[in-house]
Amino acid sequence: MDPAHWLVPAALAFGLLVGVGVTVAIVAAHNRGRSAVAVVTPTVPDGVEEVIDSLESAGVVIDSSNNVLSASTAALAYGLVWNQALVHPELVSMVDQVRRDGVPISKELTLAHTALGDNQLHLQVRVVRLGTRFVLLIAEDRTESHRLDEVRRDFVANISHELKTPIGAIGLLAEAIQAASDEPAEVKRFAKRLTIEADRLGGLTHEIIELSRLQAAAPLASAEKVDIDAVVAQAVDRNRVAAESHRISLVSGGDAGAEVYGDEQLLVTAVHNLIANAIQYSPDGFRVGIGVTNSDCVVEIAVTDQGVGIPESERDRVFERFFRVDNARSRHTGGTGLGLSIVKHAVQNHGGEVRVWSQQGSGSTFTIRLPEAPKAPAPALPTNAVTPADSPTTLGATT
């Protein structure tokens, strides 16, 4: 056979083989490229992102290079993730340990809240492996629980200390009276002091009971419409003797006729405590103002003094139990440190809030804000009713 006849089939076969080889090479290169991209930019397994988004706790998925692939809203809000990376070295250390050992771990951590400066977060953190390449971090916020525990411990410690002082004083005074039984003047002086300490102990016990009652589940189960004018008048009357003894004038005014729903005596106690506090921290001969404002369905009762003021660093603490701006003054006047805490809880139980403005050396203003009671609609007049302008008496008087 002529060799020229084989040339065309051989060329076709060679071209086919070359084409197949090139195609295989291109497909293999494409697959290798996809694999490389998958390694560089791994994706979260199906359904994990939906689970992370549904968590109330903070949830984070981390890849083998400690890159954050998915983070819940809570994780971002707590400041755990920034620029696709974990912020805190403690969390990175836990992730590395789980990746290395393969064993889930749980820890309670205290971390700085980067979004709020010095504030700290108390988190219960659990880290587990998610498949072979990923790690899942879950953080539950325990900050409020820690805060309440601290408040409880402080309350127990403070109340123990506060009760010890008058009880110890009463014991010492009783011994002094017994030792001075032959000296009537001394007995009289010690008895007078004993009465003061007993009154102080009774006042402290009363305020502790009052504060406990305010923290009950339903303190306003039988709320009624309360006239704020009457509340202010009663609170002023309760403080009038104390004000006169310090030559402090109590001046009240503002919008009349405001009404709220609640417990009248509880509101009287709240306003009374604010006025008593203003008298206590005002120099003799000055004035304390009590003003009522009623606008936009909100009733405000503001108590303003011209006293020493509150340092900025302590304004957030004035409503804490047993907290005193000036311990020496409070001891001298018999203050318990519970008055403003009672105000806060009483107002909160009425669905309101209490605010404080103060400037050192210029005085303070405490403002109670309460929702106004809805006004009853005016009764409709019958269609045949005679209006005052059309009444016979008016017509006769104008003719």
LUMZAKE-426992 format. One record per residue (C-alpha): residue in three letters; y negated, z negated, x negated. Coordinates in steps of 0.1 Angstrom, whole numbers, plus 2048, in hexadecimal, padded with zeros to 3 digits. Layout:
N
ALAYZX/...
This chain:
399
MET800800800/ASP7DD8087F4/PRO7CD7E87E6/ALA7AD7F17F8/HIS7BD7EA819/TRP7C17C580F/LEU79D7C0804/VAL78E7BC827/PRO7A87A3835/ALA7A578F814/ALA77F78E817/LEU78278383B/ALA79B767833/PHE78575B816/GLY76675A82C/LEU779747846/LEU78572D82D/VAL76272981F/GLY754725842/VAL76D70B84B/GLY7676F882B/VAL7426F9830/THR7456ED854/VAL75C6D084A/ALA7446C682E/ILE7266C6846/VAL7396B2861/ALA744699846/ALA721696839/HIS71469085C/ASN72D675863/ARG725664842/GLY70066684B/ARG70765686D/SER71B63B85D/ALA700634844/VAL6E6632860/ALA6FC61A873/VAL6FF604855/VAL6D960584E/THR6CF601873/PRO6EC5EF884/THR6EB5EC8AA/VAL6F25CD8BF/PRO7135CF8D2/ASP7115DA8F6/GLY7065BF90E/VAL6FA5A78F4/GLU6D55AF8F8/GLU6D85AA91D/VAL6E8588918/ILE6CD57E8FE/ASP6B1588916/SER6C0573932/LEU6C155391D/GLU6A8537924/SER6B052B901/ALA6A553D8E2/GLY6BF5588D8/VAL6BF56D8B8/VAL6D85878AB/ILE6D858C885/ASP6E95A7871/SER6FA5A584E/SER6D85A983D/ASN6C858D851/ASN6B45A5865/VAL6AD59B889/LEU6BB5B58A0/SER6B35A48C1/ALA69F5858CA/SER6985758EC/THR67656D8F9/ALA67B5488F2/ALA68354F8CE/LEU6635628C9/ALA64F5478DC/TYR65D52B8C6/GLY65353F8A7/LEU67754289A/VAL674568894/TRP65857B883/ASN65959F877/GLN67E5A387F/ALA68858586A/LEU68F56086E/VAL67154B865/HIS68052A85C/PRO69652683C/GLU6AC50D84F/LEU6B7527868/VAL6BE54184C/SER6D352783A/MET6E852185A/VAL6ED54685F/ASP6F854B83B/GLN71052F83E/VAL72053C85E/ARG72255F84F/ARG733551830/ASP74B538840/GLY750548862/VAL74F526872/PRO73551F88E/ILE71D503887/SER7044EE89B/LYS6E74DA88F/GLU6C84C989D/LEU6A94D588A/THR6854CB88A/LEU6704EA882/ALA64B4F1880/HIS63E50589E/THR62B52088B/ALA61752A8AA/LEU6095078B0/GLY6004FA88E/ASP60D4D7888/ASN6234D68A8/GLN6484D38A2/LEU6664E08B4/HIS6864CC8B7/LEU6A24E58BC/GLN6C84E38C1/VAL6D45028AD/ARG6F65128AF/VAL70052F899/VAL72054489E/ARG72E565892/LEU72B5828AA/GLY74659B8A1/THR74A5A387C/ARG7275AD873/PHE70F598888/VAL70557488C/LEU6F85648AC/LEU6DF5478AB/ILE6D85338CA/ALA6BC5188CA/GLU6B65008E7/ASP6954EE8E8/ARG6984C98E8/THR6734C18E1/GLU66C4B2903/SER68B49C901/HIS68048F8DF/ARG65D4898EC/LEU66A47590A/ASP6804618F3/GLU6634598DD/VAL64E44F8FB/ARG66A438907/ARG66E4288E5/ASP6484238E1/PHE646415905/VAL6613FB8FE/ALA6523F28DC/ASN62F3F08EA/ILE6373DC909/SER64B3C38F4/HIS62D3BF8DD/GLU6143BD8FA/LEU6283A390D/LYS62E38F8EE/THR6093898E8/PRO5FF378908/ILE62036590B/GLY61C3588E7/ALA5F834E8EE/ILE60233C90E/GLY61C3288FA/LEU60431F8DF/LEU5E93148F8/ALA6022FF90B/GLU60B2ED8EA/ALA5E62E98E2/ILE5E02D9904/GLN5FC2C18FF/ALA5F02B78DD/ALA5CC2B28EA/SER5D629F909/ASP5BE2838FF/GLU5A029A8FB/PRO5952A691D/ALA57C2BF90F/GLU5962D08F9/VAL5AF2D0916/LYS5952E192C/ARG58E2FB911/PHE5B330390B/ALA5BA304931/LYS59E31D935/ARG5AD33391A/LEU5CF32E929/THR5C233B94A/ILE5B435A939/GLU5D5362927/ALA5E935C947/ASP5D237495A/ARG5D638E93E/LEU5FC38A940/GLY5FB38E966/GLY5E53AD963/LEU5FC3BD94A/THR61A3B695F/HIS6093C497E/GLU5FF3E496C/ILE6223E995E/ILE6303E6981/GLU6153FE98E/LEU61D417973/SER64241597B/ARG63A41B9A0/LEU626439998/GLN643449986/ALA65A4459A4/ALA6694649B3/ALA6544669D3/PRO63644E9D0/LEU6214629EA/ALA63C465A05/SER62345AA20/ALA60346BA14/GLU5E5469A2B/LYS5C2479A2C/VAL5AC464A15/ASP586462A16/ILE57A4659F2/ASP5594549FA/ALA56C435A04/VAL5824379E5/VAL5634389CE/ALA55241C9E2/GLN5704059DF/ALA57440C9BA/VAL54F4059B3/ASP5513E49C6/ARG56F3D99B2/ASN55B3DE992/ARG53A3D199D/VAL53E3AE98F/ALA54A3BA96D/ALA52D3D396C/GLU5133B9975/SER5203A195A/HIS5183BC940/ARG4F83C7951/ILE5073EA957/SER4FC3FC976/LEU51541098A/VAL50643099A/SER51A4459B2/GLY5124659C4/GLY51B48A9C9/ASP52B49D9E5/ALA533488A03/GLY54F48CA1C/ALA56A498A04/GLU58E491A0E/VAL5B04949FE/TYR5D448CA08/GLY5E446E9F6/ASP5E54489F3/GLU5C24399F6/GLN5CA4199E3/LEU5DA42C9C7/LEU5BB4429C4/VAL5A44239C5/THR5B94159A8/ALA5B4435994/VAL58F436999/HIS58C411994/ASN59E414972/LEU586430967/ILE56741B970/ALA5763FC960/ASN57D410940/ALA55941E940/ILE54B3FA944/GLN5613ED928/TYR55640890F/SER531409919/PRO5163F4908/ASP5053D991D/GLY4E83E5931/PHE4F340A935/ARG4FE41E953/VAL52042B960/GLY51E448978/ILE538452993/GLY5344759A1/VAL5474889BB/THR5484AE9BD/ASN5594C29D7/SER55C4E89D2/ASP5775049D2/CYS58F4ED9E4/VAL58F4D49C7/VAL5814B19C8/GLU5744A39A7/ILE56C47E9A0/ALA55A47B97F/VAL55345996E/THR53A45B952/ASP530440939/GLN51743E91D/GLY52F42B906/VAL53E4308E3/GLY5514508EB/ILE57445A8E0/PRO57C4698BF/GLU58848D8C2/SER5A94848B1/GLU5B146A8CC/ARG5A747C8EC/ASP5CA48A8F2/ARG5D84678EF/VAL5C1453907/PHE5DA456924/GLU5F7449910/ARG605427919/PHE5F540A906/PHE5DF4218F2/ARG5BC4128EB/VAL59F4248DB/ASP5924028CE/ASN5AC3E88CC/ALA5933CC8C3/ARG57E3D38E2/SER59D3D68F9/ARG5AA3B48EC/HIS5893A48F2/THR5853B1915/GLY5AA3AD91F/GLY5B23D2921/THR5D73DB924/GLY5D63FF919/LEU5E740A939/GLY5C941294F/LEU5C5436945/SER5EA43C946/ILE5EA42F96A/VAL5CD447972/LYS5E0465964/HIS60045E978/ALA5ED455998/VAL5DA476996/GLN5F948B98D/ASN60B47C9AB/HIS5EF4899C1/GLY5F44AC9B3/GLY5D54AA99D/GLU5CA4A5979/VAL5B3490965/ARG59C49E949/VAL58848D92E/TRP56849791D/SER55A482902/GLN5424818E4/GLN5414658CC/GLY5214518D0/SER5184638F1/GLY532457909/SER54F46591D/THR55647593E/PHE578472950/THR57D48A96D/ILE597487988/ARG59F4A9998/LEU5B24A99BA/PRO5BA4C49D3/GLU5A34C19F2/ALA5B44B9A13/PRO5B34D7A2A/LYS5984D3A44/ALA5A34D3A69/PRO5964F1A7C/ALA57A4EBA95/PRO5864E9AB9/ALA57E509ACC/LEU565505AE9/PRO570510B0C/THR562530B18/ASN54D51FB32/ALA540503B1C/VAL51B4FCB1B/THR50C4FDAF8/PRO4F14E5AEE/ALA4D7500AEE/ASP4DF508B12/SER4E34E4B1F/PRO4CC4D9B3C/THR4BE4BCB27/THR4B34D4B0B/LEU4A54EDB23/GLY4914D2B35/ALA4844C5B15/THR4774E7B09/THR4654F1B29/
